[in-house]
Amino acid sequence: MRRLLLLGGVAISLPCSVRAADPQIWPRASAVPGGVARIDLGPAMERPRATSGGVPLLVVGDPIVWTALVGIPLSAEPGTAQIDVHTGTARSLAYTIENKRYSEQRLKVSPRTVDLSPEDLSRHERERAHQVGVIATFTEPLPGAFKMQQPTPGRRSGSFGLRRVFNGQPRNPHSGMDIAAPTGTPVVSPLPATVIDRGDYFFNGNTVWLDHGGGLLSMMCHLSRIDVKPGDKIAAGQRVAAVGATGRVTGPHLHWSISLNRVMVDPALFLA
């Protein structure tokens, strides 16, 4: 069976399955805290503008069907949420956030590794304020697919969303993927990107931020070296850095975070 869509006065014949879920589309849909919701916006001659809480969303597709990709915060409660779509007239679309229980790890450690000195706390707060500005970057969405390549070879940990409790004090959930690799192992860009920030941070060590367009960003942390600078245009698979053990870590590995509409989401959803 086929159905007709009317675009600009022109009838276009489409298969009825055009909106069916495709397991080969990335990122994979997972409407849970820390996941990505894929919301059908329908047809339009121009790319619709969509927002969530006033934050612009990545909208992909073509005039036949547009899709909003919505990063869901790890702190989100299960239930109904909505986005706003602006196509001349504003409308709201609801979607459901499902429950997901992440693992919890309770650790006893030296108090000095948990309680920051006033100097370290001040530095961390300055760095956090700076990164809030970085994570708000929103540029024109890049054409093409969002299937990413793993940025460095090695064993992927399943630690995204892990909630750690140190000496009875809960910490923020782990917001990225850790990939175990020796110091010096090349780190490459998972998609075409523009370098938007690099620096040495208290917790994250040597860090580089990559902008993949449309509010989709990669953050690479604990690097032993960085081989790019802000403004550089990077191809998918191009080297940007090397694995290290800088910042607050116990050994060499790559911490890779994906930010979508200013929300950290599970990088595994973008990988085959």
C-alpha positions in Angstrom: 0.0 0.0 0.0 1.1 3.6 -0.6 -0.2 6.9 0.7 -0.2 10.4 -0.7 1.3 13.5 0.9 0.5 17.0 -0.4 3.6 19.2 -0.4 3.4 22.7 -2.0 0.4 21.5 -4.0 2.2 18.5 -5.4 1.0 15.0 -4.4 3.9 12.6 -3.5 3.3 8.9 -3.3 5.0 7.2 -0.4 5.0 3.7 0.9 2.9 3.3 4.1 6.0 2.0 5.9 7.9 5.3 5.5 7.4 6.1 9.2 8.1 2.7 10.5 11.1 2.3 13.0 14.3 1.4 11.2 16.9 -0.5 13.3 19.6 0.9 11.1 18.9 4.5 11.9 21.2 6.3 14.4 20.9 7.3 17.1 18.7 4.5 18.1 15.6 5.6 19.8 15.6 5.0 23.6 13.1 7.3 25.4 14.6 6.8 28.9 16.6 9.1 31.1 20.0 9.5 29.4 18.5 8.4 26.1 17.3 9.9 22.8 13.6 10.3 21.7 12.9 10.4 18.0 9.7 12.4 17.4 8.0 12.6 14.0 7.2 16.1 13.0 5.6 15.3 9.7 6.1 16.8 6.3 7.1 20.4 5.6 8.8 22.2 2.8 11.4 23.7 5.1 13.1 22.3 8.2 10.9 23.0 11.2 12.3 24.6 14.3 11.7 22.6 17.5 12.6 23.3 21.1 12.5 21.7 24.5 12.3 24.0 27.4 13.4 26.8 25.1 16.5 24.9 24.0 16.8 24.2 20.2 16.6 20.6 19.1 18.4 18.8 16.3 15.8 18.3 13.5 16.8 15.9 10.7 15.1 14.6 7.5 13.7 16.1 4.4 10.4 17.7 3.2 8.7 14.2 3.2 9.2 13.7 6.9 11.2 15.6 9.6 12.3 14.1 12.9 13.3 15.8 16.1 16.1 14.1 18.1 15.6 14.9 21.8 18.3 14.3 24.4 16.6 13.3 27.7 18.4 14.3 30.9 19.6 11.6 33.3 17.6 13.4 36.0 14.3 13.2 34.0 11.4 11.5 35.8 9.3 8.9 33.9 6.1 10.2 32.4 4.9 12.6 29.8 7.1 15.3 28.3 6.7 17.6 25.4 8.5 19.6 22.7 7.4 22.7 20.9 7.4 22.9 17.1 7.4 26.2 15.2 6.3 26.1 11.6 4.5 29.4 11.2 2.2 28.4 14.0 3.4 26.9 17.3 2.3 23.5 18.4 3.3 21.0 21.1 4.0 17.3 20.7 4.0 14.9 23.7 6.1 11.9 24.2 6.6 9.4 27.0 9.8 8.9 29.0 10.1 5.3 30.2 11.7 4.3 33.4 15.3 3.0 33.5 17.2 1.9 36.5 21.0 2.4 36.4 23.5 0.6 38.6 24.8 2.2 41.8 28.3 1.8 43.3 29.1 2.6 46.9 32.7 3.2 47.7 34.8 4.0 50.8 37.7 6.3 49.8 40.0 8.8 51.5 38.1 12.0 52.4 40.6 14.1 50.5 39.6 12.5 47.3 35.9 13.5 47.9 36.1 16.9 49.7 37.8 19.6 47.6 40.0 22.3 49.0 38.6 25.9 48.7 41.1 26.5 45.9 40.2 23.3 43.9 36.5 24.0 44.5 36.8 27.6 43.1 38.7 26.3 40.1 36.0 23.6 39.4 33.2 26.2 39.6 35.0 28.5 37.1 35.5 25.6 34.8 31.9 24.4 35.1 30.7 27.9 34.2 32.9 28.0 31.2 31.7 24.6 30.0 28.0 25.6 30.4 28.8 28.1 27.6 30.5 25.5 25.5 27.7 23.0 25.8 25.2 25.7 24.6 26.8 25.7 21.1 24.2 25.3 18.3 25.2 25.5 14.7 23.6 24.4 11.4 22.9 20.7 11.4 25.4 18.7 9.3 24.0 16.6 6.4 24.3 12.9 6.5 23.9 10.0 9.0 24.7 10.0 12.7 26.2 6.6 13.0 29.4 7.2 14.8 32.7 5.3 14.9 34.3 4.5 18.3 36.8 7.3 18.9 39.5 4.9 20.1 40.0 1.1 20.1 39.5 -0.6 23.4 37.0 -2.2 25.7 33.8 -0.1 26.2 32.6 0.1 29.8 28.9 -0.1 30.6 29.2 2.7 33.1 27.0 5.4 31.5 24.4 6.4 34.1 26.3 4.7 36.9 25.5 6.4 40.2 28.5 6.5 42.6 28.2 7.1 46.3 31.5 8.1 48.0 31.6 7.7 51.8 27.8 8.0 51.8 27.8 11.1 49.6 26.0 10.7 46.3 27.6 12.1 43.2 26.3 13.0 39.8 25.7 9.9 37.5 28.5 9.0 35.1 27.6 10.9 32.0 29.8 9.2 29.4 31.4 6.1 28.1 34.8 5.0 29.3 37.0 3.2 26.8 40.1 1.4 28.2 43.2 2.0 26.2 46.9 2.6 26.8 48.4 6.1 27.1 49.2 7.4 23.6 46.5 5.5 21.8 45.1 7.8 19.0 41.7 9.4 19.6 39.7 10.2 16.4 36.6 12.2 15.7 33.5 10.0 15.5 31.8 12.3 12.9 32.8 15.3 10.9 33.2 18.2 13.4 34.5 21.6 14.2 36.8 21.9 17.3 35.1 24.4 19.6 37.1 24.2 22.9 40.2 22.6 24.5 41.7 22.9 27.9 43.0 21.4 31.1 40.3 20.8 33.6 40.4 19.8 37.3 38.3 16.6 37.0 38.5 16.0 33.2 42.1 16.7 32.6 43.1 17.6 29.1 39.8 17.9 27.2 38.6 18.7 23.7 35.1 19.5 22.6 33.9 18.8 19.0 30.8 20.3 17.4 28.9 17.9 15.0 26.2 20.4 14.3 22.7 21.0 15.5 23.6 20.9 19.2 25.3 17.5 18.9 28.7 17.6 20.6 31.5 15.2 21.7 33.6 15.7 24.7 36.9 13.8 25.0 38.6 13.8 28.4 41.8 12.6 30.3 43.9 13.1 27.2 47.7 12.9 27.2 47.9 15.3 24.3 45.6 17.3 22.0 46.5 17.7 18.3 43.8 20.2 17.3 42.8 23.8 18.1 39.5 25.6 18.2 38.3 26.4 14.7 39.8 23.4 13.1 37.5 21.4 10.7 37.9 17.7 11.3 36.8 14.8 9.1 35.3 11.6 10.6 38.1 9.3 11.6 40.7 12.1 11.8 43.0 12.1 14.8 42.3 14.8 17.4 44.2 13.6 20.5 45.7 10.7 22.4 44.5 8.7 25.3 45.9 9.6 28.7 45.4 9.7 32.5 45.1 13.5 33.2 42.7 14.9 35.7 41.0 12.9 38.4 41.6 9.3 37.2 43.1 6.1 38.5 44.5 4.9 35.1 44.7 5.7 31.3 41.4 5.6 29.4 39.2 7.8 27.2 36.1 9.3 28.7 33.7 10.2 25.8 30.5 12.1 26.4 27.8 13.0 23.9 25.8 16.2 24.4 22.5 16.6 22.6 20.4 19.8 23.2 22.7 20.5 26.2 22.0 17.0 27.7 24.5 14.2 28.2 23.2 11.1 26.5 24.4 7.5 26.1 27.1 7.4 23.4 26.3 3.7 22.8 23.1 4.8 21.0 25.2 6.2 18.2 27.4 3.1 17.8 26.7 0.0 15.8 
